[in-house]
Amino acid sequence: MRIEARNLGWREIVRGVSVEIRKGETFGLVGPNGSGKSTLLRLLAGLMPRAAGEVWLDGAPLAQLSRRQIAQRLALVEQFADTGEALSVRDAVDLGRTPWLSPLSPFGPEDRQIVDRALAAVGMEGMAARAWATLSGGERQRVHIARALAQEPRVLILDEPTNHLDIHHQLALLGLVAALPVTVVMALHDLNQAMMCDRLGVMSDGRMVACGKPAEVLTPDNLARIFRVRAQPMIDPSDGSTLFRFLPMETST
Ligand SMILES: Nc1ncnc2c1ncn2[C@@H]1O[C@H](COP(=O)(O)OP(=O)(O)OP(=O)(O)O)[C@@H](O)[C@H]1O
C-alpha cells in the first residue's frame, strides 16, 4: 500500500513534510533527538489532533476512513508503548486482531493461527502464557511487534523498533521487517542499520531536509551538518556495503 504525506504539519514540531512512500518499500526516518520523527510517524498514522496537511493511503484520504478501517490497513508501534499489566503475552497479541472482529465474525481458529505466526515471527512462541508484567524490555518490544503483525496491516509504522533489543534480535527484527510484503516506515537511530532501508528521510528541526537512497542522503557532509558527527565511511570487503565509523566533531576553540 502506498502512503503519501502532503504538506503535513503539527505546531512548529513538524513543518511542511511531503513524501510518497511506495508500496512494499522499507522507508527509514532518521534525525537527531527532537527533530520530529515520532511526531511525523503519529501524523502518518492519523493520531495527531489539529494536524495540518493530509495523509493518503493508496489514493484515499486517511481523514475519510474510520478508526477501524485505518487499523485494518495500518499498524503503529510507538516508542514507549505500554499494555495493561494483567494481560498475558498471547492476550496482548490477540488485541492485534481487534479491527477484524465483529459480532458476526468473533475470534476464531484462523485468528489464533495468525497470532501464533506473529508470536513465532518475533521468537516469542515459547512465552505465550507469560504475564506481560514479567517480561523484560526487549521481550515487551517483540510482543508489541507481534501485536502489530497480528493486525495484518499493509502499512507498518515502527518508532525505533530495535530499542531495547540485543544485537541478535535487532538484526532478526530488521531482517523480518525487510522481508515482510508490506510498506514499512520506521524511525531508527542506528545509522548503519538505516543503511539497510530502501530509502531514508532525514528529519532536522521538524522538516524533512533530505530524502533518497541511504548512500545519497547519509553523506559525510550531511552527517556533519545534521548529526554533528564526523563520519568515516568504510567498505565491508565481504559484500561491498558501506559502513560508518562515527567520531566526535573537532570543536573549535
Ligand atoms: N505533545 C507535545 N507537546 C509539546 N511538545 C512536544 C510534544 N510532542 C513532542 N514535542 C516536542 O517536539 C519535538 C519533537 O519530538 P519527537 O518526539 O517527534 O522527536 P524525535 O525526533 O522522535 O526525537 P527522539 O529521537 O528523541 O525520539 C521535541 O522537542 C519534543 O519535546
The ligand as an SDF file (V2000), in Angstrom:
LIG
                    3D

 31 33  0  0  0  0  0  0  0  0999 V2000
    2.7160   16.9450   22.7000 N   0  0  0  0  0  0  0  0  0  0  0  0
    3.7750   17.7380   22.6340 C   0  0  0  0  0  0  0  0  0  0  0  0
    3.7550   18.9700   23.1560 N   0  0  0  0  0  0  0  0  0  0  0  0
    4.8360   19.7820   23.1010 C   0  0  0  0  0  0  0  0  0  0  0  0
    5.9920   19.4320   22.5340 N   0  0  0  0  0  0  0  0  0  0  0  0
    6.0830   18.2120   22.0140 C   0  0  0  0  0  0  0  0  0  0  0  0
    5.0010   17.2960   22.0190 C   0  0  0  0  0  0  0  0  0  0  0  0
    5.3850   16.1450   21.4110 N   0  0  0  0  0  0  0  0  0  0  0  0
    6.6750   16.3470   21.0430 C   0  0  0  0  0  0  0  0  0  0  0  0
    7.0840   17.5780   21.4190 N   0  0  0  0  0  0  0  0  0  0  0  0
    8.4200   18.1600   21.1730 C   0  0  0  0  0  0  0  0  0  0  0  0
    8.6180   18.1370   19.7670 O   0  0  0  0  0  0  0  0  0  0  0  0
    9.9520   17.8180   19.4510 C   0  0  0  0  0  0  0  0  0  0  0  0
    9.9790   16.6130   18.5280 C   0  0  0  0  0  0  0  0  0  0  0  0
    9.5870   15.4550   19.2570 O   0  0  0  0  0  0  0  0  0  0  0  0
    9.6020   13.9980   18.6190 P   0  0  0  0  0  0  0  0  0  0  0  0
    9.2910   13.0380   19.7240 O   0  0  0  0  0  0  0  0  0  0  0  0
    8.7350   13.9850   17.4200 O   0  0  0  0  0  0  0  0  0  0  0  0
   11.1330   13.8970   18.1730 O   0  0  0  0  0  0  0  0  0  0  0  0
   12.0060   12.6330   17.7500 P   0  0  0  0  0  0  0  0  0  0  0  0
   12.7490   13.0440   16.5350 O   0  0  0  0  0  0  0  0  0  0  0  0
   11.1630   11.4170   17.6560 O   0  0  0  0  0  0  0  0  0  0  0  0
   13.0010   12.5340   18.9800 O   0  0  0  0  0  0  0  0  0  0  0  0
   13.8060   11.2880   19.6500 P   0  0  0  0  0  0  0  0  0  0  0  0
   14.8800   10.9180   18.6530 O   0  0  0  0  0  0  0  0  0  0  0  0
   14.3970   11.9200   20.8720 O   0  0  0  0  0  0  0  0  0  0  0  0
   12.8360   10.1910   19.9340 O   0  0  0  0  0  0  0  0  0  0  0  0
   10.6770   17.6110   20.7720 C   0  0  0  0  0  0  0  0  0  0  0  0
   11.3740   18.7940   21.1080 O   0  0  0  0  0  0  0  0  0  0  0  0
    9.5540   17.3450   21.7590 C   0  0  0  0  0  0  0  0  0  0  0  0
    9.9170   17.7770   23.0440 O   0  0  0  0  0  0  0  0  0  0  0  0
  1  2  1  0
  2  3  1  0
  2  7  2  0
  3  4  2  0
  4  5  1  0
  5  6  2  0
  6  7  1  0
  6 10  1  0
  7  8  1  0
  8  9  2  0
  9 10  1  0
 10 11  1  0
 11 12  1  0
 11 30  1  0
 12 13  1  0
 13 14  1  0
 13 28  1  0
 14 15  1  0
 15 16  1  0
 16 17  2  0
 16 18  1  0
 16 19  1  0
 19 20  1  0
 20 21  2  0
 20 22  1  0
 20 23  1  0
 23 24  1  0
 24 25  2  0
 24 26  1  0
 24 27  1  0
 28 29  1  0
 28 30  1  0
 30 31  1  0
M  END
$$$$
